[in-house]
């Protein structure tokens, strides 16, 4: 095996005129930017559930604040239920005794319910709106001590964090699978693969070169994307998952490249199996769905460790077994590649 020949094949597959190269490098960044733009456009105002005894003067002031949507309820229990069910980001109960103390200028504790999954900025806006409403109806400066009660899971996820599993799978497959398979199919379409094999270049060198390019692009773009969006917490763990995931995707790419006669056939294969590749992300972002179904799909063991490490800071202790499964899958898919390489049981036309 010649390192010089492998390097020459790698340079050949990195041809900037190859649209798959441009798509693999720019696609993930465009994908992330579009999601950020779409969700910033459709972002809704924080909703505040409020129960107030008496003349409802504070409620009217809160309804007049444009920064929040007020949800008026009929009891303190309903305030709590509204926050727990995520109908409101925050909730406040203003009984008659508390209002008298506020209006008298006395320091007053007020319970403020906060949804654990609400965004941090929504909590700040909701608290500021309630304070402003109390100030508007108080003769003096209100002296309120909010007793924050968190309801539900603690972690608040942004739109980009929620879609992180989709982005991770997309980046891994775009670089590792599509770039690798298209490089191989390109050689077949140009009828240069058979010609290469009558030269000193071996099939192992061709597979290694195309696979290395796919793994490198997939690994770099995946790391850059996570670094720009959520940060590289647990860097050793995340790097290991990206390396193994990129290797697995490159193996799938080589297999698809061998099985595809041309680009049309390759695209048809990707369309047919795409839903099975992306399916685990749907389960990861919907934890109430049965998670055992997601664990059937190989890409679960790529997206979930990255998601759990990046968002919840989990490490080897929590997701280490998933990395071992990913390692096993990477080794497993070497066997069919070895069979192709030894028997050359593919169509070179």
HELIX and SHEET records of a PDB file:
HELIX    1   1 UNK A    3  UNK A   13  1                                  11    
HELIX    2   2 UNK A   19  UNK A   41  1                                  23    
HELIX    3   3 UNK A   57  UNK A   64  1                                   8    
HELIX    4   4 UNK A   76  UNK A   84  1                                   9    
HELIX    5   5 UNK A   96  UNK A  103  1                                   8    
HELIX    6   6 UNK A  120  UNK A  137  1                                  18    
HELIX    7   7 UNK A  159  UNK A  162  1                                   4    
HELIX    8   8 UNK A  164  UNK A  172  1                                   9    
HELIX    9   9 UNK A  173  UNK A  179  3                                   7    
HELIX   10  10 UNK A  180  UNK A  189  1                                  10    
HELIX   11  11 UNK A  193  UNK A  196  1                                   4    
HELIX   12  12 UNK A  203  UNK A  229  1                                  27    
HELIX   13  13 UNK A  235  UNK A  259  1                                  25    
HELIX   14  14 UNK A  263  UNK A  284  1                                  22    
HELIX   15  15 UNK A  291  UNK A  294  1                                   4    
HELIX   16  16 UNK A  300  UNK A  312  1                                  13    
HELIX   17  17 UNK A  316  UNK A  332  1                                  17    
HELIX   18  18 UNK A  334  UNK A  343  1                                  10    
SHEET    1   A 5 UNK A  68  UNK A  72  0                                        
SHEET    2   A 5 UNK A  46  UNK A  52  1                                        
SHEET    3   A 5 UNK A  90  UNK A  94  1                                        
SHEET    4   A 5 UNK A 107  UNK A 115 -1                                        
SHEET    5   A 5 UNK A 143  UNK A 151  1                                        
END                                                                             
